[in-house]
Amino acid sequence: MRISKKVLWLGAMCVGFWNSPVKAIIPQEKLAFEPDTLETIAQAEESLLPYLPEVEEIGATPAISQELLRERFAKLEKSIPLTYHKSSHEFVEYFIYKKTQFTKTMMEKMPLYFPLFEKTLQKHGLPTELKYLSMIESGLNPTVISHARAGGLWQFMPATGREFGLYQDKYIDERFEPVKATEAACLYLKQLYRIFGDWELALASYNTGPGNVKRAMRRSQGTTFWTIYNVLPRETRSYVPQYVAMNYMMNYGNDHGIFPENTEFLIPNDTIHVNGYIDLATFCKRSNIDFAELIKLNPQITKTSLPDQTRDFVLKVPSMQFTYLVSNRSTIMDSCTRRYLPTGVMVARVDSTATDSLGNVSAFPYALVSNSQEQTDDLEEDDHEEVVERSKTKRSSHTVRRGENLMSIAKRYRVTVSELKRWNHIRRSNIRKGQRLVIYKDVKAARPNVRVASASFKQAEQIEQPVKRNDRHTRKRYHTVQKGDTLWIISQRYGLEISQLKKRNKIRGNAIKPGQKLIIST
């Protein structure tokens, strides 16, 4: 009897499963992402960004007359049409009455970036009024990142940035470097204008991509921005009128009572070439340089240090502190580079093609790491290799447990609380259970020593040139391809033509892969 009951029960269960709807159960994988090195947008700056208004059309009684705007648009118009439209009218009033602070901030930042924009645009034969486009793109913030991960003054997506030669890794993001990003933006804008032959369409495609603009042209049978206006994405419909309004505001803003208060200018600077690891926070502390000022000069740096593999990185430093830096170079570099490096290894040098703020060509030819006394110019090169202790930065993580705080975690890993905050972008001291914290530690490892360089400018310069052997043959120089490298990036770094690079390495196409060794010179 018991057996028959069990059989009936099993049968009922099977019928129930058979009649129930089939539902696939997909396992959910919880992905753990590392915190971004850069913050997207500081809260204080969010209110300054030119977010689009909810309504595109002007009201029944606009504050500014249509006739006045038409007249002034016509006066401002040069190569790029400044077409009057109800949307451009709305944006003028939007920037006057709703975004007054943003307009004022743009006026204050114009002297900081516009000389660079104008010079680069003229170099490429492009209309100089394109300089206003960066205000719409980024609010003239060189390190801003959009929700779509576009970054920099000209808002390049990572892939597009690499396509136009903007190098990106964990430490450097050249989308944030004003000079290189502006150069890339000019190349891109020139390309878009060649495609459409119309500046309004080129601007629209800069925002939404040339493919979307072509698609809108096919759908609407239109050939101009205003004839495809209604089939464009809402953001792109507002993009060109917003550009027109910003052009107007930078020329007629004073007539509406908006004036700059704290005008920004470029900080006078000198340049140093960094080779190898450097702790920038310590460098600033020892050099009496404000760290925020250093980052403002070098916005492409995304961390507080540069790694061991750094080669010929051009670091801008304020000219006011440059003389002190020259006078105390050994002590400064001793504290912010690898202390265990052998005496005399070249770590950083000034750009030998330029003078410093005092007009001296070789005032700071090399920053030498010294573990003992000041080195003289008569140091000789050591021809043999020896094994020395090197340090490698190891990254680890810690999951916060109940009852832990930043002080106890810092003590456990023998780091400081400020370091923990900096590594994990923590502003206050609050942490929560289960939160993952990134921790960096220097781990010593034995490795062959590099050849020690002479302290003299003449001798040290030989390191950069191929060293002559007794058999009159020169030593080949190589470059190991890193992730994100392209032939264009490598050729620019070493001052070569892409054709030269391809010929020396017998490359037919443009494909290279990480780890590949390329001959730079023979």
C-alpha positions in Angstrom: 0.0 0.0 0.0 2.8 2.3 0.9 4.5 1.6 -2.4 1.4 2.3 -4.5 1.0 5.7 -2.7 4.5 6.6 -3.5 4.0 5.6 -7.2 0.8 7.7 -7.4 2.6 10.6 -5.8 5.5 10.4 -8.2 3.1 10.2 -11.1 1.3 13.3 -10.0 4.5 15.2 -9.7 5.6 14.2 -13.2 2.3 15.3 -14.7 2.6 18.6 -12.8 6.1 19.3 -14.2 5.0 18.2 -17.7 2.1 20.7 -17.7 4.1 23.6 -16.2 5.7 26.1 -18.6 9.4 25.6 -19.5 11.6 28.3 -18.0 15.3 28.4 -18.7 17.4 29.3 -15.7 20.4 31.3 -16.7 23.2 31.5 -14.1 23.9 35.0 -13.2 27.6 35.9 -12.9 28.3 38.8 -10.6 31.1 40.8 -12.2 33.5 42.7 -10.0 34.8 45.9 -11.6 37.8 47.8 -10.3 37.1 51.4 -9.4 37.9 53.9 -12.2 41.2 55.7 -12.0 39.5 58.9 -12.9 36.2 60.3 -11.4 33.7 60.9 -14.1 32.6 64.5 -13.1 33.1 66.2 -9.8 29.7 67.1 -8.2 30.7 70.7 -8.1 31.2 70.8 -11.8 28.1 68.9 -12.8 26.0 71.9 -12.6 28.3 73.7 -15.1 27.9 71.2 -17.9 25.5 72.3 -20.7 22.8 69.7 -20.3 20.0 70.2 -22.8 16.8 71.9 -21.7 13.6 69.9 -21.7 11.9 72.2 -24.3 13.5 73.1 -27.6 11.0 75.7 -28.7 10.9 79.3 -27.6 8.0 80.6 -25.6 5.2 82.9 -26.8 7.1 86.0 -25.5 10.8 85.5 -25.9 13.0 87.9 -23.9 15.3 88.7 -26.9 13.8 89.8 -30.1 14.1 87.5 -33.2 15.3 90.5 -35.3 18.3 91.2 -33.0 19.5 87.6 -33.1 19.1 87.3 -36.9 21.2 90.5 -37.3 23.9 89.4 -34.9 24.1 85.9 -36.3 24.7 87.3 -39.7 27.5 89.5 -38.4 29.2 86.6 -36.6 28.9 84.2 -39.5 32.2 83.2 -41.3 32.9 79.8 -42.8 30.3 77.9 -40.7 26.6 79.0 -41.2 24.9 80.4 -38.1 21.3 79.8 -39.2 18.6 81.4 -37.1 16.1 78.7 -35.8 13.7 78.7 -32.9 16.0 76.1 -31.3 19.1 78.3 -31.5 17.0 81.2 -30.1 16.0 79.0 -27.2 19.6 78.1 -26.5 20.7 81.7 -26.4 18.1 82.4 -23.7 19.0 79.2 -22.0 22.6 80.2 -21.6 21.7 83.7 -20.6 19.0 83.0 -17.9 19.3 79.3 -16.9 23.0 78.6 -17.3 24.5 81.9 -16.5 27.3 80.4 -14.3 28.3 78.0 -17.1 28.5 80.8 -19.6 30.6 82.9 -17.2 32.9 79.9 -16.6 33.4 79.5 -20.4 34.4 83.1 -20.6 36.9 82.6 -17.8 38.5 79.6 -19.5 38.7 81.0 -23.0 42.3 82.5 -22.5 43.4 79.1 -21.2 42.6 77.0 -24.3 41.6 79.3 -27.2 45.1 80.3 -28.3 45.9 76.5 -28.6 42.7 75.8 -30.5 43.1 78.8 -32.9 46.7 77.9 -33.7 45.9 74.2 -34.4 42.8 75.0 -36.4 44.8 77.5 -38.6 47.5 74.9 -39.0 45.0 72.5 -40.5 43.2 75.1 -42.6 40.0 74.8 -40.6 37.6 77.6 -39.5 38.8 79.1 -36.2 35.2 79.3 -35.0 35.3 75.6 -34.4 36.9 76.5 -31.1 33.5 77.0 -29.6 32.7 73.3 -30.2 34.8 72.2 -27.2 32.6 74.3 -24.9 29.6 72.2 -25.9 31.5 68.9 -25.8 33.2 69.2 -22.5 32.6 72.6 -20.9 36.4 73.1 -21.4 37.2 70.5 -18.8 40.2 68.4 -20.0 39.5 65.4 -17.8 35.7 65.1 -18.0 34.3 61.7 -18.9 30.7 61.2 -20.3 28.4 58.4 -19.3 29.3 56.8 -22.7 33.0 56.9 -21.7 34.0 59.7 -24.1 36.7 61.8 -22.5 38.7 65.0 -22.7 38.2 68.5 -24.2 37.0 67.0 -27.5 35.2 64.0 -26.0 36.9 61.1 -27.9 35.6 57.6 -27.3 38.5 55.2 -26.4 38.6 53.4 -29.8 38.3 56.7 -31.8 41.0 58.2 -29.7 43.4 55.4 -30.5 42.4 55.6 -34.2 43.7 59.2 -34.2 46.9 58.5 -32.2 45.8 59.2 -28.6 47.6 56.7 -26.4 45.8 55.2 -23.4 46.8 52.9 -20.6 46.4 52.7 -16.8 48.7 55.6 -16.2 48.3 57.9 -19.3 45.3 58.9 -21.3 46.2 61.3 -24.1 42.5 62.1 -24.7 43.0 64.4 -21.7 46.2 66.0 -23.1 45.0 69.3 -24.7 47.6 69.6 -27.4 47.3 66.1 -28.7 43.5 65.9 -28.3 43.1 69.2 -30.2 45.3 67.8 -33.0 43.2 64.6 -33.2 40.0 66.6 -33.2 41.2 68.7 -36.1 42.1 65.6 -38.1 38.6 64.1 -37.3 36.7 67.3 -38.2 38.7 67.6 -41.4 37.7 64.0 -42.3 34.0 64.6 -41.6 34.0 67.8 -43.7 35.6 65.8 -46.6 32.7 63.3 -46.3 29.8 65.8 -46.3 31.2 69.0 -47.7 28.9 70.9 -45.3 29.9 72.2 -41.9 26.5 71.8 -40.2 26.4 68.1 -41.3 30.0 67.7 -40.2 29.2 69.1 -36.7 26.1 66.8 -36.5 28.2 63.8 -37.4 30.8 64.7 -34.8 28.1 64.3 -32.3 26.2 61.2 -33.5 28.6 59.7 -36.0 28.7 59.9 -39.9 26.7 56.7 -40.2 23.7 58.1 -38.3 23.8 61.3 -40.4 23.9 59.4 -43.7 21.0 57.2 -42.4 18.9 60.3 -41.6 19.7 61.7 -45.1 18.4 58.5 -46.7 15.3 58.5 -44.5 14.3 62.1 -45.1 15.8 62.5 -48.6 17.4 65.7 -47.2 20.8 67.0 -48.1 21.3 69.7 -45.3 21.2 69.7 -41.6 17.8 71.5 -41.5 16.2 69.2 -44.0 17.1 66.1 -41.9 16.5 67.9 -38.6 13.3 66.1 -37.7 14.7 62.5 -38.2 17.9 63.1 -36.2 18.3 62.0 -32.6 17.0 64.6 -30.1 20.5 65.3 -28.8 21.9 65.9 -32.3 19.0 68.1 -33.2 20.0 70.4 -30.4 23.8 70.1 -31.0 24.2 72.5 -33.9 21.8 75.1 -32.4 23.6 74.8 -29.1 26.9 75.5 -31.0 25.4 78.6 -32.7 24.2 79.9 -29.3 27.6 79.4 -27.6 29.3 81.3 -30.5 26.8 84.1 -29.9 27.3 84.1 -26.1 31.1 84.3 -26.3 30.8 87.4 -28.5 27.7 89.1 -27.1 27.4 87.8 -23.6 28.6 91.1 -22.1 25.5 92.8 -23.7 23.4 90.5 -21.5 25.2 91.3 -18.3 27.5 88.3 -18.2 31.2 89.0 -17.5 34.1 86.7 -16.5 35.3 87.2 -12.9 38.3 84.8 -12.4 40.0 84.5 -15.8 42.3 81.6 -16.2 45.6 81.6 -18.0 48.2 79.0 -18.9 50.8 78.4 -16.1 54.3 79.2 -17.4 56.1 75.9 -17.5 59.3 74.0 -18.4 59.5 70.3 -19.5 61.3 67.3 -18.1 61.6 63.9 -19.8 60.9 61.1 -17.4 62.4 57.7 -17.8 61.4 55.1 -15.3 59.3 55.1 -12.1 58.5 58.3 -10.3 56.2 59.1 -7.4 54.7 62.3 -8.5 53.2 63.2 -5.1 56.6 62.9 -3.5 58.2 64.7 -6.4 55.8 67.7 -5.9 56.4 67.7 -2.1 60.2 67.8 -2.5 60.1 70.3 -5.3 57.7 72.7 -3.6 55.2 72.2 -6.5 51.5 72.2 -5.8 50.3 68.7 -6.9 47.0 70.1 -8.2 49.1 72.5 -10.4 51.2 69.7 -11.8 48.1 67.7 -12.7 46.6 70.8 -14.3 49.7 71.1 -16.5 49.6 67.3 -17.2 45.9 66.2 -17.2 46.8 63.1 -19.2 48.3 61.5 -16.0 45.6 59.4 -14.4 47.6 58.2 -11.3 49.9 59.6 -8.7 52.9 57.9 -10.2 54.4 56.7 -13.5 55.6 53.1 -13.9 59.0 51.6 -14.4 58.5 51.2 -18.1 58.0 54.9 -18.6 60.2 56.2 -21.4 60.6 59.8 -22.6 57.4 61.1 -20.9 57.3 64.9 -21.2 56.4 66.2 -17.8 55.5 69.8 -17.5 56.6 71.6 -14.3 55.9 75.2 -13.3 58.7 77.5 -14.3 58.6 79.2 -10.9 59.8 76.0 -9.2 62.2 75.0 -12.0 65.3 76.7 -10.6 64.8 75.1 -7.2 64.4 71.8 -9.0 67.7 72.2 -10.8 69.5 73.2 -7.7 68.2 70.2 -5.6 67.8 67.6 -8.4 69.7 64.8 -6.6 67.9 65.1 -3.3 64.5 65.4 -5.1 65.0 62.5 -7.5 66.4 60.4 -4.7 63.2 60.7 -2.7 60.6 60.1 -5.5 62.3 57.4 -7.6 63.4 53.9 -6.7 65.9 54.4 -3.9 67.6 51.1 -4.5 68.7 52.1 -8.0 72.5 52.1 -8.4 74.1 55.5 -8.3 74.0 57.4 -11.6 71.1 55.7 -13.4 69.3 58.2 -15.7 65.8 58.7 -14.5 64.7 62.0 -15.9 66.0 64.8 -18.1 64.9 68.1 -19.4 63.9 68.5 -23.0 67.3 69.2 -24.6 65.7 70.9 -27.6 64.2 73.7 -25.4 65.5 76.2 -22.9 64.3 76.6 -19.4 62.6 79.7 -18.0 66.0 81.2 -17.4 67.2 80.6 -21.0 69.7 77.9 -20.1 69.8 75.0 -22.6 71.2 72.3 -20.3 70.5 73.6 -16.8 68.9 70.3 -15.9 70.2 67.8 -18.5 69.7 64.7 -16.3 68.1 64.0 -13.0 70.4 61.4 -11.4 69.4 59.0 -8.6 72.1 59.1 -6.1 72.4 57.0 -2.9 75.4 58.8 -1.6 77.0 62.1 -2.3 76.5 64.5 -5.2 77.9 63.0 -8.4 80.5 64.8 -10.5 80.7 65.1 -14.2 83.7 62.7 -14.3 81.8 59.5 -13.5 82.8 56.7 -15.8 80.4 54.1 -17.2 80.5 50.6 -15.6 80.8 48.0 -18.4 79.8 45.0 -16.3 76.4 44.1 -15.1 75.6 43.3 -11.5 72.5 42.0 -9.8 70.7 44.6 -7.7 67.5 44.6 -5.8 64.7 46.2 -7.8 61.2 46.8 -6.7 57.9 45.8 -8.4 54.6 47.4 -7.5 52.2 44.6 -6.5 48.5 45.2 -6.6 46.2 43.4 -4.1 42.7 43.9 -2.7 41.1 43.8 0.7 37.5 43.1 1.4 36.3 45.2 4.4 35.1 43.1 7.3 32.7 44.0 10.1 34.4 46.4 12.6 37.2 47.4 10.3 38.0 51.0 9.5 40.6 52.7 7.3 43.0 53.1 10.2 43.1 49.4 11.1 43.4 48.4 7.4 46.2 50.9 6.8 48.0 49.5 9.9 47.6 45.9 8.8 49.1 46.6 5.4 51.7 49.1 6.6 50.4 51.9 4.5 48.9 55.3 5.3 45.2 56.2 5.5 45.8 59.0 2.9 47.3 56.4 0.5 44.3 54.1 1.0 41.9 57.0 0.2 43.9 58.1 -2.8 44.1 54.6 -4.3 40.4 54.0 -3.8 39.1 57.5 -4.5 37.6 57.9 -1.0 36.9 61.4 0.0 35.7 60.8 3.5 36.6 58.0 6.0 33.4 56.0 5.6 33.7 52.4 4.4 31.2 49.6 4.4 31.3 45.9 5.1 32.0 43.9 1.9 33.6 46.9 0.1 36.8 46.0 -1.9 39.8 48.2 -1.4 42.8 48.3 -3.7 46.2 48.2 -2.0 49.6 48.7 -3.7 52.9 47.4 -2.2 56.4 47.5 -3.4 57.9 44.0 -3.6 61.7 43.6 -4.0 63.0 41.3 -6.7 66.5 40.6 -7.9 67.2 41.6 -11.5 70.3 42.5 -13.6 71.4 46.1 -13.2 71.3 48.4 -16.1 74.4 50.1 -17.3 75.2 53.1 -15.2 75.0 56.4 -17.1 77.5 59.2 -16.7 76.4 62.4 -15.1 77.8 64.6 -17.8 75.4 65.8 -20.5 77.7 64.7 -23.3 78.2 61.2 -22.0 74.6 60.7 -20.9 73.3 61.7 -24.3 75.1 58.7 -25.8 72.5 56.5 -24.1 69.9 57.8 -26.5 72.1 57.4 -29.6 73.1 54.0 -31.0 76.4 52.9 -29.2 79.2 52.3 -31.6 81.0 49.0 -31.4 84.6 48.3 -32.3 83.5 46.6 -35.5 81.9 49.8 -36.7 78.5 48.3 -36.5 75.7 50.1 -34.6 73.5 48.5 -32.0 69.9 48.0 -33.0 67.2 49.7 -31.0 63.9 47.9 -30.4 60.4 48.8 -29.2 58.2 46.1 -27.6 54.6 46.7 -28.7 52.3 47.5 -25.7 48.5 47.0 -25.6 46.9 49.9 -27.4 50.0 50.7 -29.6 49.6 51.3 -33.3 52.2 51.9 -36.0 51.2 55.6 -36.0 51.7 56.0 -32.2 55.1 54.2 -32.4 56.3 56.2 -35.4 55.3 59.5 -33.7 57.1 58.4 -30.5 60.4 57.8 -32.3 60.1 60.4 -35.0 59.8 58.0 -37.9 57.6 57.6 -40.9 55.2 54.7 -40.8 56.7 53.5 -44.1 60.2 53.4 -42.5 58.9 51.4 -39.6 57.1 48.9 -41.8 60.1 48.6 -44.1 62.6 47.9 -41.2 60.3 45.3 -39.8 59.0 43.8 -43.1 55.4 44.6 -42.2 53.0 44.5 -45.1 49.7 45.6 -43.5 49.1 47.6 -40.4 48.5 44.8 -37.9 50.8 44.5 -34.8 50.3 42.6 -31.6 51.3 43.2 -27.9 54.7 41.7 -27.2 56.0 42.0 -30.7 59.5 43.5 -31.0 59.9 46.2 -33.7 63.3 47.5 -34.9 63.4 51.3 -34.4 67.0 51.9 -35.7 69.7 49.7 -37.2 
